[in-house]
């Protein structure tokens, strides 16, 4: 009910009791006239709080609970509340406040007193005595007012400040549920607050402030943590396993039964591994949760050359024993299917663990981490000349003898001919050369991967969803959102591949026409680029031949050909534009194979291509297909030549065995339908979303007309009444108090209402089960850790600056002495 006012300006409020006996009694009252309120009766505490709360809101002050006593008039404890007292929020004084007459200042000096007051926080409580007193009429079982202190010792608030009064600021269940949903979706508290404000015409119209929303969410999270974070996480994984039959997780515990590490992978991750798990990039990243646990991710390439996640883990540490457990668990999850290659950094624990668990799997070392470790361990010697030599060793050596020759050249150029043994890091790097140099790497399938850049890009993507202050519960919620975002991107790429046709600059080439609709656009762009380069190459048949069906060719070029970028870095537009191709722009003299001027040029990039025509087996000494899964320019040159002959018509198209299924468009075709990722039954959040979607749509429609709006509102209220009756019959109650409990009220256990019960419940719910093993923060600063090379450079700059300063001081003294 709205408040009314008398002629004297004193607020009056009509009270309508919800009970049948008082439902028709409309009573006007004046707080200063006892005869107007002494007959008022309230059947519950909630009615009292609403009555005094409405009066306080209209008058302009906030209220607090001063007393709730279960002792009767004989001071004997009972099961019912017998005495109630509510007062102004400014009742009493803050402990130690100088406003309290009982507290004497520490000094007689007004300056000192003023200084002490300034240091304190602004005080709200100024000793106001306004309050209302009620007691239980045991005969009628109702509460009646027996005393009402009206005067305030402070100015009352303006009506526009009512939304800031503490006792009337509350987040109701609907708004709280919306905030929780927004939080689980990765929305920040501030953004969620602004969105809810837009729905009511501005944040000023919300019945709470941002701090209230923040406290609501924090309280909600604390309630979830009552049973312990480890128990909540275990329940989370159990629910995931129940709702997703293919979901897999495993937990590593220590001797004290505390949780040390967790690994998990859902059904789609396992499916992706079955399709694209031939190459893995493994790396760890920090600062994703408040437990300081590194997040380990198993990444790979999908058919669009984008990152795909095979599994993840939160580790306690990065020791060989932990990695052994993690890799063993990963293989167990993936039905013991091992990859062909796995890329990691140069961590000693990984160098020990990977060969132990992934026996027979090629272990590649990340070239980017090698460069970073070189800066840390070699200092100023890790200059541009060194990295030029290192890049040659990584990418441009063909044999072991080439590697040894280029390594010796690097030692002479960059290290003054000193032996490798003089540098500890170089000794370890040379010992692991078969893990990173192209002389060995090209014999293994790596899908073109040279670094753990997949994991690095995944880490950058991860930072958009995970923060260092996230608890593990929030971490897993946001992690699922991030994974879903990745899968949405994959689905969008699948749609674009199915909805578009890659442009082919060689429509008359049966080689290109045979694969343009098989490969994804990104992969076809790489093949297109290789075919384009083939027109800069020449061939020469090697004689004698073993048989008429086994042919060997030398393929080479006489001009420098820039190496194409990595497959994942291909510019698709370059391969699919309408511009001229190499075939169109080649000079006529160069286009003629074995022209008269040919012998004047040096042969570059010379390779041997061997073809078994009957079996359609093709091999090239560059080993691109064995290493990346794509045919190279050298093979395309020979296929183009042989395909033009009638006797070799079977080579007009690319043989099917050289079009890997993992790069094709239809590799995922209808396989995800076998993975059950839906939950059984709608959750409370899903029901909330369904109701919101319907009501928002109807509200948008009916608000155009006042009469339609009233009809809709009456219908909603009637439906709400029936729903509330159903909830009450099922014993589902959600009652929230809008009154702030008093911290200064000294109540005995018999006088308190719910405080002791809540405390006992909280203690009883505290988990005695497993908990997370505490891990110290390995990164004490938010700043990036500097390498030894950077620290040495800074120290060198400091010395130079100090010398200049000393030289300037000496010059100044010399001038003064001369004068």
C-alpha positions in Angstrom: 0.0 0.0 0.0 1.1 3.6 -0.6 1.6 5.8 2.4 -0.7 8.7 3.1 -0.1 11.8 5.1 -2.3 13.7 7.6 -2.8 17.4 7.7 0.0 17.6 10.3 2.5 16.2 7.8 3.0 12.9 9.7 3.1 9.8 7.6 0.2 7.4 7.9 0.0 3.9 6.5 -3.1 1.7 5.9 -2.4 -1.9 6.9 -4.1 -4.8 5.3 -3.5 -8.1 7.1 -3.2 -11.1 4.9 -5.3 -13.2 7.3 -9.0 -13.8 6.8 -10.0 -12.1 10.1 -8.1 -8.9 9.4 -8.3 -8.9 5.6 -11.1 -6.3 5.4 -9.8 -4.0 8.2 -8.3 -0.9 6.7 -6.6 1.1 9.5 -5.0 4.5 9.4 -2.4 5.3 12.0 -0.2 8.1 13.2 3.1 7.1 14.9 2.7 10.0 17.4 -0.8 9.0 18.4 -0.9 5.8 20.4 -4.6 5.3 19.9 -4.1 4.8 16.2 -1.6 2.0 16.4 -2.1 0.2 19.7 -4.9 -1.9 18.2 -2.8 -3.0 15.2 -2.0 -6.7 15.1 0.4 -8.8 13.0 0.3 -12.5 12.6 3.9 -13.0 11.6 7.4 -11.5 11.8 7.3 -10.9 8.0 4.2 -8.7 8.4 5.9 -6.7 11.0 9.0 -6.2 8.9 6.9 -5.2 5.9 4.8 -2.7 8.0 7.8 -1.0 9.6 9.9 -1.2 6.4 7.2 0.5 4.3 7.0 3.3 6.9 10.8 3.7 7.1 11.1 3.8 3.3 8.5 6.5 3.0 10.0 8.5 5.9 13.5 8.2 4.6 15.6 6.0 6.9 16.9 2.4 7.0 16.1 -0.1 9.7 17.9 -2.9 11.5 16.9 -5.7 13.9 17.5 -4.8 17.5 16.0 -7.8 19.2 14.3 -11.1 18.5 13.8 -12.9 21.8 12.2 -16.3 22.4 12.0 -15.6 26.2 8.4 -15.1 27.5 7.4 -12.5 30.1 8.7 -14.7 32.8 12.1 -14.8 31.0 11.7 -18.5 30.3 12.9 -19.8 26.9 10.1 -21.0 24.5 9.8 -22.1 20.9 8.1 -18.9 19.8 9.4 -15.4 19.4 7.8 -13.2 22.1 9.6 -9.8 21.8 10.6 -7.9 18.7 12.4 -4.6 18.4 13.3 -2.8 15.2 15.1 0.5 15.1 16.7 3.1 12.9 19.9 2.0 11.2 21.8 4.8 12.9 21.0 3.4 16.3 23.9 3.2 18.7 27.6 4.1 18.0 30.5 2.4 16.3 32.9 0.8 18.7 35.5 3.4 19.8 33.6 6.2 18.1 34.4 9.7 19.3 30.7 10.6 18.8 29.8 8.3 21.7 29.7 10.5 24.9 31.1 7.5 26.9 34.4 7.7 24.9 36.8 10.4 26.0 39.3 11.8 23.5 42.9 10.8 24.0 44.1 14.4 24.1 42.7 17.7 25.2 44.0 19.4 22.0 41.3 19.9 19.4 43.8 19.4 16.7 44.7 15.9 17.8 41.0 15.1 18.2 40.2 16.3 14.7 43.1 14.3 13.3 41.9 11.1 14.9 38.4 11.6 13.6 39.7 12.2 10.1 41.6 8.9 10.1 38.4 7.0 10.9 35.9 5.9 8.2 32.8 8.0 7.9 30.3 6.9 10.5 26.7 6.1 9.9 25.6 5.3 13.5 25.0 8.5 15.5 23.0 7.2 18.5 19.5 7.5 17.0 16.8 6.2 19.4 13.9 5.8 16.9 12.5 2.3 17.3 9.3 0.2 17.4 8.7 -2.4 20.2 6.3 -5.4 19.8 5.4 -8.3 21.9 3.4 -11.5 21.4 -0.2 -11.6 22.6 -0.3 -15.3 23.6 -4.1 -15.2 23.7 -4.6 -14.1 20.1 -1.2 -15.4 18.9 -0.5 -12.0 17.2 2.2 -9.3 17.7 1.1 -5.9 19.0 3.0 -2.7 19.3 3.5 -1.5 22.9 5.9 1.3 22.3 6.9 3.5 19.3 9.8 6.0 19.5 9.3 8.3 16.6 11.9 11.2 16.8 15.3 10.9 14.9 18.4 12.8 15.9 19.5 13.2 12.3 18.1 14.4 9.0 16.0 11.9 7.0 16.9 11.0 3.5 15.4 12.4 0.3 13.0 10.1 -1.6 15.5 9.8 -4.5 18.0 8.3 -2.1 15.7 5.4 -1.1 17.4 3.0 -3.4 20.6 3.4 -1.4 19.1 2.6 2.0 20.7 -0.6 3.1 17.7 -2.5 4.5 15.7 -2.0 1.2 18.6 -3.1 -1.1 18.1 -6.7 -1.9 18.7 -9.0 -4.9 15.6 -11.1 -5.3 15.6 -14.6 -6.5 14.8 -13.8 -10.2 17.6 -11.2 -10.4 20.0 -13.5 -8.5 19.3 -16.4 -10.8 19.9 -14.2 -13.8 23.2 -13.0 -12.3 24.3 -16.5 -11.7 23.5 -17.5 -15.3 25.4 -14.5 -16.6 28.4 -15.4 -14.4 28.5 -19.0 -15.6 28.4 -17.6 -19.2 31.6 -15.7 -18.5 30.0 -12.3 -18.1 31.6 -10.0 -15.6 29.7 -8.7 -12.5 29.7 -5.1 -13.8 28.4 -6.1 -17.2 25.7 -8.3 -15.7 24.7 -5.3 -13.4 24.5 -3.0 -16.4 22.5 -5.5 -18.5 19.9 -5.8 -15.7 19.8 -2.1 -15.3 19.0 -1.7 -19.0 16.0 -4.0 -18.5 14.4 -1.6 -16.0 15.3 1.7 -17.6 18.6 2.3 -15.8 20.6 1.0 -12.8 18.9 3.7 -10.6 15.6 1.7 -10.9 17.2 -1.5 -9.6 16.3 -2.4 -6.0 20.0 -3.0 -5.2 23.5 -1.6 -5.9 26.5 -3.2 -7.6 28.0 -4.0 -4.3 24.9 -6.0 -3.3 25.1 -8.0 -6.5 28.7 -8.7 -5.8 28.0 -9.8 -2.3 25.1 -12.0 -3.5 27.3 -13.8 -6.0 30.1 -14.2 -3.4 27.7 -15.5 -0.8 26.3 -18.0 -3.4 29.8 -19.2 -4.1 30.6 -19.5 -0.4 27.5 -21.7 0.1 28.7 -23.9 -2.7 32.1 -24.2 -0.9 30.6 -25.2 2.4 31.3 -28.9 1.6 34.7 -28.1 0.4 36.1 -27.2 -3.0 37.4 -30.6 -3.7 34.0 -32.2 -3.0 32.3 -29.6 -5.3 34.7 -30.5 -8.1 34.2 -34.2 -7.6 30.4 -33.6 -7.8 30.9 -31.6 -10.9 32.8 -34.4 -12.6 30.3 -37.0 -11.5 27.4 -34.9 -12.9 29.4 -34.5 -16.2 29.9 -38.3 -16.3 26.2 -39.0 -15.7 25.0 -36.4 -18.3 27.7 -37.3 -20.8 28.2 -41.1 -20.9 31.5 -40.7 -22.8 33.0 -38.2 -20.3 36.2 -39.4 -18.7 38.1 -38.1 -15.8 40.7 -39.3 -13.4 42.1 -37.9 -10.1 45.6 -38.3 -8.7 45.8 -38.3 -4.9 48.9 -38.2 -2.6 49.7 -40.3 0.4 47.4 -38.1 2.6 44.5 -38.7 0.2 44.6 -35.1 -0.9 43.8 -34.3 -4.6 47.0 -33.5 -6.4 46.1 -33.5 -10.2 43.0 -33.9 -12.3 42.6 -35.0 -15.9 39.4 -34.8 -18.0 38.2 -35.3 -21.6 34.6 -35.4 -22.9 33.3 -37.5 -25.7 33.9 -35.0 -28.4 37.6 -34.6 -27.3 38.0 -38.3 -27.6 36.3 -38.3 -31.0 38.6 -35.5 -32.2 41.6 -37.5 -31.0 40.4 -40.5 -33.0 40.3 -38.3 -36.1 43.2 -35.9 -35.7 45.3 -37.5 -32.9 48.3 -38.4 -35.1 50.1 -35.2 -34.0 50.0 -33.7 -30.5 51.2 -30.4 -29.1 51.6 -30.5 -25.3 52.3 -27.5 -23.1 51.4 -26.1 -19.7 50.3 -22.6 -18.8 50.0 -20.7 -15.4 47.8 -18.1 -14.0 44.4 -19.7 -14.8 43.1 -20.3 -11.3 43.7 -19.2 -7.7 45.2 -22.6 -6.7 48.4 -21.8 -8.8 48.0 -25.1 -10.6 49.4 -25.2 -14.2 46.9 -26.1 -16.8 48.2 -28.8 -19.2 46.5 -29.1 -22.6 46.8 -31.7 -25.3 46.3 -29.9 -28.6 46.2 -30.9 -32.3 45.3 -29.8 -35.8 41.8 -30.5 -37.2 41.0 -30.6 -41.0 40.9 -26.8 -41.1 44.3 -26.5 -39.6 42.8 -24.9 -36.5 43.5 -25.9 -32.9 41.5 -28.7 -31.4 41.6 -29.9 -27.8 42.1 -33.5 -27.0 42.1 -33.3 -23.2 43.2 -31.1 -20.3 44.6 -31.5 -16.8 45.3 -29.4 -13.7 48.6 -30.5 -12.3 50.1 -30.1 -8.8 53.7 -29.9 -10.2 55.7 -30.6 -13.3 57.9 -33.5 -12.3 58.5 -36.6 -14.3 56.3 -38.7 -12.0 53.4 -36.3 -12.5 53.9 -36.4 -16.3 54.1 -40.2 -16.2 50.7 -40.3 -14.5 49.2 -37.8 -16.9 50.4 -39.4 -20.1 49.4 -42.9 -18.9 45.9 -41.5 -18.0 45.6 -39.8 -21.4 46.4 -43.0 -23.3 44.0 -44.9 -21.1 41.3 -42.4 -22.0 42.1 -42.7 -25.7 41.9 -46.5 -25.8 45.8 -46.7 -25.7 46.0 -45.2 -29.2 49.4 -43.5 -29.4 50.0 -40.5 -31.7 52.7 -40.5 -34.4 54.4 -37.4 -33.0 54.2 -35.2 -29.9 55.8 -31.8 -29.5 56.8 -30.3 -26.1 59.3 -27.8 -24.7 62.8 -28.7 -23.5 61.8 -29.3 -19.9 64.0 -32.0 -18.4 61.0 -33.8 -16.9 59.3 -34.1 -20.3 62.5 -35.3 -22.0 62.5 -38.1 -19.4 58.8 -38.9 -19.3 57.7 -38.7 -23.0 60.0 -41.6 -24.2 59.0 -43.6 -21.2 55.3 -43.5 -21.8 55.0 -42.7 -25.6 57.4 -45.5 -26.6 58.0 -45.5 -30.3 56.4 -42.0 -30.8 58.5 -39.3 -32.3 59.2 -36.6 -29.7 59.7 -33.2 -31.3 61.1 -30.2 -29.4 59.5 -26.7 -29.9 61.8 -24.5 -31.9 60.4 -21.3 -30.3 61.2 -22.6 -26.8 64.7 -23.4 -28.1 65.2 -19.8 -29.1 64.0 -18.6 -25.7 66.3 -21.0 -23.9 69.2 -19.9 -26.0 68.6 -16.3 -24.9 68.5 -17.3 -21.3 71.6 -19.6 -21.4 73.9 -18.0 -24.0 73.3 -14.3 -23.2 74.8 -11.8 -25.6 76.1 -14.7 -27.9 72.4 -15.4 -28.9 72.4 -12.7 -31.5 70.9 -12.5 -35.0 73.8 -14.4 -36.6 73.3 -17.3 -34.1 69.6 -17.5 -34.9 70.3 -17.5 -38.6 72.5 -20.5 -38.2 70.1 -22.2 -35.8 67.2 -21.8 -38.3 69.3 -23.5 -40.9 69.9 -26.4 -38.5 66.2 -26.6 -37.7 64.7 -26.4 -41.2 67.3 -26.6 -44.0 69.6 -29.5 -43.5 68.9 -32.8 -45.3 71.3 -35.3 -43.9 73.2 -35.9 -40.7 76.5 -35.0 -42.4 74.9 -31.7 -43.5 73.9 -31.1 -39.9 77.4 -31.8 -38.5 78.9 -29.4 -41.1 76.5 -26.6 -40.4 76.9 -27.1 -36.6 80.7 -26.7 -37.0 80.1 -23.6 -39.1 77.9 -22.2 -36.3 80.5 -22.8 -33.7 83.2 -21.1 -35.8 81.0 -18.1 -36.6 79.2 -17.4 -33.3 81.5 -19.0 -30.7 85.0 -18.3 -32.1 85.6 -22.0 -32.8 85.3 -23.0 -29.1 84.2 -26.6 -28.6 80.6 -27.4 -27.8 81.6 -28.8 -24.5 82.3 -25.3 -23.2 78.6 -24.5 -23.2 76.3 -26.7 -21.1 73.1 -25.7 -23.0 74.7 -26.4 -26.4 75.8 -29.9 -25.2 72.2 -30.7 -24.2 70.8 -29.2 -27.4 73.3 -31.2 -29.6 72.5 -34.4 -27.7 68.8 -33.9 -28.5 69.3 -32.9 -32.2 67.2 -35.8 -33.5 64.2 -34.2 -31.8 64.4 -30.8 -33.6 66.6 -30.8 -36.7 65.0 -31.4 -40.1 67.6 -34.0 -40.9 65.7 -36.4 -38.6 62.3 -34.7 -38.3 61.4 -34.9 -42.0 61.2 -38.7 -41.7 58.3 -38.5 -39.2 54.7 -37.3 -39.7 54.3 -33.9 -37.9 51.5 -32.3 -40.0 53.9 -29.4 -40.6 54.2 -28.7 -36.8 57.5 -27.3 -35.7 56.6 -25.6 -32.4 54.1 -25.7 -29.7 52.5 -22.6 -31.2 49.2 -24.4 -31.2 49.3 -24.5 -27.4 50.6 -20.9 -27.2 47.7 -19.6 -29.3 45.4 -21.7 -27.2 46.8 -20.1 -24.1 46.2 -16.7 -25.5 42.6 -17.7 -26.3 42.3 -19.1 -22.8 43.2 -15.7 -21.2 39.9 -14.3 -22.5 38.0 -16.7 -20.2 40.2 -17.6 -17.3 41.8 -15.3 -14.7 44.3 -15.9 -11.9 41.7 -15.1 -9.2 39.2 -17.7 -10.4 38.3 -20.5 -8.0 38.4 -24.0 -9.4 34.6 -24.1 -9.6 34.6 -20.9 -11.7 37.5 -22.2 -13.7 35.7 -25.3 -14.8 32.5 -23.4 -15.7 34.5 -20.9 -17.8 36.7 -23.6 -19.3 33.5 -25.4 -20.6 32.4 -22.1 -22.2 35.8 -21.7 -23.8 35.7 -25.2 -25.2 32.2 -24.6 -26.6 33.5 -21.4 -28.2 36.2 -23.4 -30.0 33.7 -25.9 -31.2 31.4 -23.2 -32.5 34.3 -21.9 -34.5 34.9 -25.4 -36.0 31.2 -25.8 -36.9 31.3 -22.4 -38.6 34.3 -23.5 -40.6 32.6 -26.7 -41.6 29.6 -24.7 -42.7 31.7 -22.3 -44.8 33.5 -25.2 -46.4 30.2 -26.9 -47.3 28.6 -23.6 -48.4 31.4 -22.4 -50.6 33.6 -23.7 -53.4 37.4 -23.0 -53.4 38.4 -21.1 -56.5 40.7 -23.1 -58.8 43.1 -21.1 -61.1 43.7 -24.3 -63.1 40.2 -25.5 -64.2 41.7 -27.5 -67.0 44.0 -29.5 -64.7 42.5 -32.8 -63.7 44.9 -33.0 -60.8 43.4 -29.9 -59.2 39.8 -30.8 -60.2 40.1 -34.1 -58.5 40.8 -32.6 -55.0 39.1 -29.2 -55.1 36.0 -30.6 -53.5 37.7 -33.0 -51.2 40.2 -30.8 -49.3 39.0 -28.1 -46.9 39.6 -24.6 -48.3 42.7 -24.1 -46.2 44.3 -27.4 -47.2 43.4 -26.9 -50.8 45.1 -23.5 -50.7 48.3 -25.2 -49.7 48.0 -27.9 -52.5 47.2 -25.1 -55.0 50.3 -23.3 -53.9 52.5 -26.4 -54.4 51.0 -27.0 -57.8 51.6 -23.3 -58.7 55.3 -23.7 -57.7 55.7 -26.8 -59.9 55.7 -24.7 -63.0 59.1 -23.2 -62.0 60.6 -26.6 -61.9 62.1 -28.9 -64.5 62.5 -32.7 -64.7 65.0 -35.1 -66.1 64.4 -38.8 -66.4 67.1 -41.0 -64.8 68.3 -43.9 -67.0 68.5 -46.9 -67.1 65.1 -47.7 -65.5 64.6 -50.9 -63.5 61.4 -51.6 -65.5 59.0 -49.7 -67.7 56.6 -49.2 -64.8 59.2 -47.9 -62.3 60.5 -44.5 -63.2 62.9 -42.1 -61.5 63.1 -38.4 -62.2 65.3 -35.6 -61.1 63.2 -32.5 -60.4 65.0 -29.1 -59.9 64.7 -25.4 -60.6 67.1 -22.8 -61.9 65.5 -19.9 -60.1 65.1 -19.2 -56.4 61.7 -20.2 -55.2 60.5 -18.8 -51.9 59.3 -21.6 -49.6 55.6 -21.4 -48.9 54.4 -20.5 -45.4 53.4 -23.2 -43.0 50.0 -24.8 -43.8 48.3 -23.0 -41.0 49.7 -19.7 -42.2 48.6 -20.0 -45.9 46.9 -16.9 -47.2 43.9 -18.4 -48.9 43.2 -15.4 -50.9 46.6 -15.6 -52.6 45.8 -19.1 -53.9 42.3 -18.4 -54.9 42.3 -15.0 -56.5 41.8 -14.2 -60.1 45.3 -13.1 -60.7 47.7 -14.7 -63.2 49.3 -18.0 -62.3 52.9 -19.0 -62.6 52.0 -21.0 -65.8 50.8 -17.7 -67.4 53.8 -15.6 -66.5 56.7 -18.0 -67.1 59.1 -16.9 -69.7 59.0 -18.9 -72.9 62.7 -19.8 -72.6 62.3 -21.0 -69.1 59.1 -22.8 -69.8 60.8 -25.1 -72.3 62.2 -28.2 -70.6 65.9 -28.7 -71.2 66.3 -25.5 -73.3 69.7 -24.7 -75.0 70.5 -22.2 -72.2 69.6 -24.6 -69.5 73.1 -25.9 -68.7 74.3 -22.3 -67.9 72.3 -22.3 -64.7 72.9 -24.0 -61.4 70.4 -26.6 -60.3 68.6 -25.6 -57.1 66.4 -27.7 -54.8 67.1 -30.9 -56.8 65.1 -33.9 -55.7 64.5 -37.5 -56.8 60.9 -38.5 -57.5 60.2 -42.3 -57.8 57.0 -43.5 -59.3 55.6 -47.1 -59.4 53.0 -46.6 -62.2 51.2 -49.9 -61.7 50.8 -49.6 -57.9 50.5 -45.8 -58.1 53.2 -45.4 -55.4 55.0 -42.1 -55.4 57.9 -40.9 -53.2 60.1 -37.8 -53.2 63.3 -37.2 -51.4 62.0 -34.0 -49.9 59.6 -36.2 -47.9 56.8 -33.6 -47.7 54.0 -36.2 -47.9 55.7 -38.3 -45.1 56.2 -35.2 -43.0 53.1 -33.0 -43.7 50.6 -35.2 -45.5 50.5 -33.2 -48.7 52.1 -33.9 -52.1 55.0 -31.6 -53.0 55.7 -29.5 -56.0 58.2 -32.0 -57.3 55.6 -34.8 -57.5 53.1 -32.5 -59.1 55.7 -31.7 -61.8 56.0 -35.4 -62.7 52.3 -36.1 -62.4 51.5 -33.3 -64.8 54.0 -34.7 -67.3 52.9 -38.3 -67.0 49.2 -37.5 -66.9 49.5 -36.0 -70.4 50.4 -39.4 -71.9 47.6 -41.8 -72.9 49.5 -44.8 -71.5 49.7 -43.1 -68.0 46.0 -42.0 -67.9 45.7 -43.4 -64.4 48.0 -40.6 -63.1 45.8 -37.8 -64.4 44.3 -37.5 -60.9 45.9 -37.6 -57.5 45.8 -41.2 -56.2 43.3 -41.6 -53.4 45.9 -42.9 -50.9 47.7 -39.5 -51.1 44.6 -37.6 -50.1 44.7 -38.0 -46.3 41.2 -38.3 -44.8 42.3 -36.0 -41.9 42.5 -33.0 -44.3 39.1 -33.7 -46.1 35.8 -31.8 -45.6 33.8 -34.9 -44.7 36.0 -36.3 -42.0 33.5 -35.3 -39.3 30.5 -36.4 -41.3 27.7 -37.5 -39.0 30.0 -38.9 -36.4 29.2 -36.4 -33.6 25.6 -37.7 -33.6 26.9 -40.8 -31.7 28.1 -38.7 -28.8 25.5 -38.0 -26.2 26.2 -34.6 -24.8 22.7 -33.7 -23.6 21.5 -33.8 -20.1 18.5 -35.8 -19.0 15.7 -33.3 -18.2 16.0 -29.5 -18.0 17.9 -28.0 -15.2 16.6 -25.0 -13.2 18.7 -22.6 -15.2 17.3 -24.1 -18.5 13.7 -23.7 -17.2 14.5 -20.2 -16.2 15.7 -19.4 -19.7 12.6 -21.0 -21.3 10.3 -19.0 -19.1 12.2 -15.8 -19.8 12.2 -16.3 -23.5 8.4 -16.7 -23.5 7.6 -13.8 -21.2 10.0 -11.4 -22.8 8.4 -12.1 -26.2 4.9 -11.5 -24.8 5.9 -8.4 -22.8 7.4 -6.8 -25.9 4.2 -7.4 -27.8 1.5 -6.4 -25.2 3.2 -3.3 -23.8 2.1 -1.4 -26.9 -1.4 -1.1 -25.5 -2.4 -0.3 -21.8 -5.5 -2.6 -21.8 -3.6 -5.5 -23.3 -0.8 -4.9 -20.7 -3.3 -5.0 -17.9 -4.9 -8.3 -19.2 -1.4 -9.8 -19.5 -0.4 -8.6 -16.0 -3.6 -10.0 -14.4 -3.0 -13.3 -16.1 0.7 -13.5 -14.9 -0.4 -12.7 -11.3 -3.0 -15.4 -11.4 -0.6 -17.9 -12.8 2.0 -16.9 -10.2 -0.6 -17.4 -7.4 -1.4 -20.9 -8.6 2.3 -21.7 -9.0 3.0 -20.4 -5.4 0.2 -22.6 -4.1 1.8 -25.6 -5.8 5.3 -24.8 -4.4 3.9 -24.4 -1.0 2.1 -27.7 -1.2 5.4 -29.3 -2.1 7.2 -27.6 0.8 9.4 -25.3 -1.4 9.8 -22.0 0.4 11.9 -19.1 -0.6 11.5 -16.3 1.9 14.1 -13.5 2.0 14.3 -10.9 4.7 15.0 -7.2 3.8 16.2 -6.3 7.2 19.9 -6.0 8.1 20.8 -7.8 11.3 22.4 -5.7 14.0 26.0 -6.4 14.8 25.8 -4.6 18.1 22.8 -6.4 19.5 23.9 -8.7 22.2 21.5 -11.7 22.0 21.6 -14.9 23.9 21.1 -18.3 22.2 17.6 -18.2 23.3 17.0 -14.7 21.9 18.6 -15.2 18.5 16.5 -16.3 15.6 18.6 -18.1 13.0 22.2 -17.2 13.7 23.1 -20.2 15.8 21.2 -22.6 13.6 23.0 -21.4 10.5 26.3 -21.6 12.2 25.7 -25.1 13.3 24.5 -26.1 9.9 27.6 -24.6 8.3 29.9 -26.5 10.7 28.0 -29.7 10.1 28.4 -29.3 6.3 32.1 -28.7 6.3 33.8 -31.4 4.4 35.9 -34.0 6.1 36.6 -35.7 2.8 39.5 -35.1 0.4 40.7 -31.6 -0.2 43.1 -30.0 -2.7 46.7 -30.3 -1.9 48.0 -26.8 -1.2 50.4 -25.4 -3.8 52.5 -22.3 -3.2 52.3 -19.5 -5.7 55.3 -20.0 -8.1 54.9 -16.5 -9.6 55.0 -13.8 -7.0 54.9 -10.9 -9.5 52.4 -10.2 -12.3 55.3 -8.9 -14.4 56.8 -11.0 -17.1 59.9 -12.9 -15.9 63.0 -11.5 -17.7 65.6 -13.7 -19.3 69.3 -13.7 -18.4 70.0 -11.9 -21.6 67.6 -9.1 -20.8 69.0 -8.8 -17.3 72.5 -8.7 -18.7 71.5 -5.9 -21.1 69.9 -3.9 -18.4 73.0 -4.2 -16.2 75.2 -3.2 -19.1 73.0 -0.1 -19.7 73.2 0.7 -16.0 77.1 0.6 -16.1 77.2 2.8 -19.2 74.9 5.3 -17.5 77.0 5.3 -14.3 80.2 5.9 -16.3 78.7 8.8 -18.1 77.5 10.3 -14.9 80.9 9.9 -13.3 82.6 11.4 -16.4 80.2 14.3 -16.2 81.0 14.9 -12.6 84.7 14.8 -13.2 84.4 17.3 -16.1 82.4 19.6 -13.9 85.1 19.4 -11.1 87.8 20.1 -13.7 86.0 23.2 -14.9 85.5 24.5 -11.3 89.2 23.9 -10.6 90.2 25.8 -13.8 88.0 28.7 -12.8 
